Amino acid sequence: METRSYRIASEAAMTAFGQAVAQTLGGRDVIGLIGPLGAGKSVFARGLIRCLITDHITDHITGRVTGRDKKPIRAPNLSAGEATPALAAPDSPTPVPVPSPTFTLLETYDTAIGQLSHLDLYRLPLTDGQIAPGDAHQLGLDDAMAGGPVLIEWADRALDLLPPETILMAIAPPNATETHDDTERHITTAAPHAWFARPQTAALLPYQAP
């Protein structure tokens, strides 16, 4: 596993970062999000999911071969005033809705790389800080990981149940002793070298912390 840090300057940048990460994913990747309430996990998740949903809708409308001709999203230069584009279904005036699975626990989406499962483990009971394997099985975690890409919020509650190649992203505010905007976040990412070596991860470089 390798570890890299990313600096996210705003909520718009968090959305764009989620979009960029979406472009790196394959059909069996698992992303685990870690961080306290309000860290930005759901903002990241919406950016990632909307990107994959929109690509899937575009694939069907244009008739292109899905999953083979995608290009990485170029991260906007927020310091130069570039806006983050709002992703929406073609001919749709509003972004594709992405409900939080806080209460449903699991939401699924058809994408060009398979059925994406979005799980939120916050409301599940814990024993020594971890959810029980039986609860995870009942939720459908095993089936989700066998069926397509998976995005898990509060993944630190199921670390023993995740595959070793899981892409873990810990989201946190900057050090309290430093002066930063309230919306700035730091993301420490631990992932296999093979994931960082994918060409699409070049879209993450503008966010990489020095």
C-alpha positions as CSV (number, residue, x, y, z in Angstrom):
1,M,0.0,0.0,0.0
2,E,1.1,3.6,-0.7
3,T,-0.1,6.7,1.0
4,R,-0.6,10.2,-0.5
5,S,-2.2,13.3,0.8
6,Y,-4.5,15.7,-1.0
7,R,-5.6,19.2,-0.1
8,I,-9.2,20.2,-0.9
9,A,-9.8,23.9,-0.7
10,S,-13.6,24.1,-0.9
11,E,-16.8,22.2,-1.2
12,A,-16.7,22.7,-5.0
13,A,-13.2,21.3,-5.0
14,M,-14.4,18.2,-3.0
15,T,-17.1,17.6,-5.6
16,A,-14.5,17.9,-8.4
17,F,-12.2,15.6,-6.5
18,G,-14.9,13.0,-6.3
19,Q,-15.5,13.3,-10.1
20,A,-11.8,12.9,-10.7
21,V,-11.6,9.8,-8.5
22,A,-14.6,8.3,-10.4
23,Q,-12.5,8.3,-13.6
24,T,-9.9,6.1,-11.9
25,L,-12.3,3.3,-10.9
26,G,-12.6,-0.2,-12.3
27,G,-15.5,-2.7,-11.9
28,R,-14.3,-4.3,-8.7
29,D,-12.8,-1.3,-6.8
30,V,-13.8,-0.6,-3.2
31,I,-13.4,2.9,-1.9
32,G,-13.7,3.4,1.9
33,L,-14.4,6.9,3.2
34,I,-13.3,7.8,6.8
35,G,-14.0,11.0,8.7
36,P,-16.2,12.6,11.3
37,L,-19.6,14.1,10.8
38,G,-19.4,17.0,8.4
39,A,-16.0,16.1,7.0
40,G,-17.3,16.0,3.4
41,K,-17.8,12.3,2.8
42,S,-21.3,12.8,1.3
43,V,-20.1,15.7,-0.9
44,F,-17.3,13.6,-2.3
45,A,-19.7,10.7,-2.8
46,R,-22.2,12.8,-4.7
47,G,-19.5,14.0,-7.0
48,L,-18.2,10.5,-7.7
49,I,-21.7,8.9,-8.2
50,R,-23.0,11.7,-10.4
51,C,-20.0,11.4,-12.6
52,L,-20.4,7.6,-13.1
53,I,-24.2,7.9,-13.6
54,T,-23.8,10.7,-16.2
55,D,-21.2,8.7,-18.1
56,H,-23.6,5.8,-18.2
57,I,-26.5,7.9,-19.5
58,T,-24.2,9.4,-22.1
59,D,-23.0,6.0,-23.2
60,H,-26.5,4.8,-23.9
61,I,-27.6,8.0,-25.7
62,T,-24.5,8.2,-27.9
63,G,-24.2,4.5,-28.4
64,R,-20.5,4.5,-27.6
65,V,-18.8,1.4,-26.2
66,T,-19.0,1.9,-22.4
67,G,-16.0,1.9,-20.2
68,R,-13.4,2.0,-23.0
69,D,-13.1,5.5,-24.2
70,K,-13.4,7.6,-21.1
71,K,-11.0,10.5,-20.6
72,P,-10.0,11.8,-17.2
73,I,-11.8,14.9,-16.0
74,R,-9.4,17.9,-15.9
75,A,-9.6,19.4,-12.4
76,P,-10.7,23.0,-12.5
77,N,-8.2,25.7,-11.5
78,L,-10.2,27.1,-8.6
79,S,-7.5,29.7,-7.8
80,A,-8.0,31.1,-11.3
81,G,-11.7,31.4,-10.9
82,E,-12.7,28.4,-13.0
83,A,-16.1,26.9,-11.9
84,T,-16.7,23.3,-11.3
85,P,-19.2,22.0,-13.9
86,A,-22.4,20.7,-12.6
87,L,-22.9,17.2,-13.9
88,A,-26.4,16.4,-15.0
89,A,-28.1,13.9,-17.3
90,P,-28.3,15.1,-20.9
91,D,-31.2,17.5,-21.5
92,S,-31.8,17.6,-17.7
93,P,-32.0,21.0,-16.0
94,T,-30.8,19.7,-12.6
95,P,-28.1,17.3,-11.4
96,V,-29.0,13.7,-11.1
97,P,-30.4,13.1,-7.5
98,V,-28.1,11.1,-5.3
99,P,-29.9,10.3,-2.0
100,S,-27.8,9.7,1.1
101,P,-28.0,6.1,2.3
102,T,-27.8,7.2,6.0
103,F,-31.3,5.7,6.7
104,T,-31.6,3.2,3.8
105,L,-28.0,2.0,4.4
106,L,-27.6,1.0,0.8
107,E,-28.2,2.7,-2.6
108,T,-27.3,1.2,-5.9
109,Y,-26.7,2.8,-9.3
110,D,-26.2,1.4,-12.8
111,T,-23.0,2.8,-14.3
112,A,-20.7,2.0,-17.3
113,I,-18.4,0.0,-15.0
114,G,-21.1,-2.1,-13.3
115,Q,-23.6,-1.6,-10.5
116,L,-22.2,0.8,-8.0
117,S,-23.2,0.1,-4.4
118,H,-23.1,3.1,-2.0
119,L,-23.2,2.1,1.7
120,D,-23.4,4.1,4.9
121,L,-22.4,2.2,8.0
122,Y,-23.1,5.0,10.5
123,R,-26.3,3.6,12.0
124,L,-25.2,0.0,12.4
125,P,-24.5,-1.2,15.9
126,L,-20.8,-1.6,16.9
127,T,-18.8,-4.0,19.0
128,D,-15.4,-2.8,19.9
129,G,-15.7,-0.1,17.2
130,Q,-16.6,-2.6,14.4
131,I,-19.9,-3.8,12.9
132,A,-20.6,-7.5,13.2
133,P,-19.9,-9.7,10.2
134,G,-23.5,-10.9,10.4
135,D,-24.9,-7.4,10.1
136,A,-22.6,-6.6,7.2
137,H,-23.7,-9.8,5.4
138,Q,-27.4,-8.9,6.1
139,L,-26.8,-5.5,4.6
140,G,-25.4,-7.1,1.5
141,L,-21.7,-6.0,1.7
142,D,-20.4,-9.3,0.4
143,D,-22.7,-9.3,-2.6
144,A,-22.0,-5.6,-3.3
145,M,-18.2,-6.2,-3.4
146,A,-18.7,-9.3,-5.7
147,G,-21.0,-7.4,-8.1
148,G,-19.3,-4.1,-8.9
149,P,-17.6,-1.0,-7.6
150,V,-18.4,-0.1,-4.0
151,L,-18.3,3.2,-2.1
152,I,-18.5,2.9,1.7
153,E,-19.0,5.8,4.1
154,W,-17.8,5.2,7.7
155,A,-15.5,2.5,6.4
156,D,-13.4,2.5,9.5
157,R,-16.3,0.5,11.1
158,A,-15.7,-2.4,8.8
159,L,-12.0,-2.5,8.3
160,D,-11.7,-6.2,9.1
161,L,-14.3,-7.0,6.4
162,L,-12.8,-5.1,3.5
163,P,-10.4,-6.5,0.9
164,P,-6.8,-5.6,1.3
165,E,-6.8,-3.7,-1.9
166,T,-9.5,-1.2,-0.7
167,I,-8.8,2.4,-1.5
168,L,-9.1,4.2,1.9
169,M,-9.6,7.9,2.1
170,A,-9.5,9.6,5.5
171,I,-11.0,13.1,5.3
172,A,-10.2,15.7,8.0
173,P,-10.1,19.4,8.6
174,P,-6.7,20.9,8.7
175,N,-4.7,21.2,11.9
176,A,-6.7,23.4,14.3
177,T,-3.6,25.5,15.1
178,E,-3.3,26.5,11.4
179,T,-5.3,29.3,9.7
180,H,-7.5,27.9,6.9
181,D,-10.9,28.3,5.4
182,D,-13.6,26.4,7.3
183,T,-14.3,24.3,4.2
184,E,-10.7,23.2,3.6
185,R,-10.1,19.5,4.0
186,H,-7.1,17.1,3.9
187,I,-7.5,13.7,2.4
188,T,-5.0,11.0,3.3
189,T,-5.3,8.2,0.8
190,A,-4.0,4.7,1.3
191,A,-4.2,2.5,-1.8
192,P,-2.3,-0.2,-3.8
193,H,0.5,1.1,-6.0
194,A,-1.4,-0.3,-9.0
195,W,-4.2,2.2,-8.4
196,F,-1.9,5.2,-8.1
197,A,-0.2,4.0,-11.3
198,R,-3.3,4.1,-13.4
199,P,-3.1,6.9,-16.0
200,Q,-6.4,8.4,-14.8
201,T,-5.0,9.3,-11.4
202,A,-3.1,12.1,-13.1
203,A,-6.3,14.1,-12.6
204,L,-5.7,14.1,-8.9
205,L,-2.3,15.8,-9.1
206,P,-3.6,19.3,-8.8
207,Y,-4.9,18.4,-5.4
208,Q,-1.8,16.7,-4.1
209,A,-0.4,18.3,-0.9
210,P,3.2,19.4,-1.0
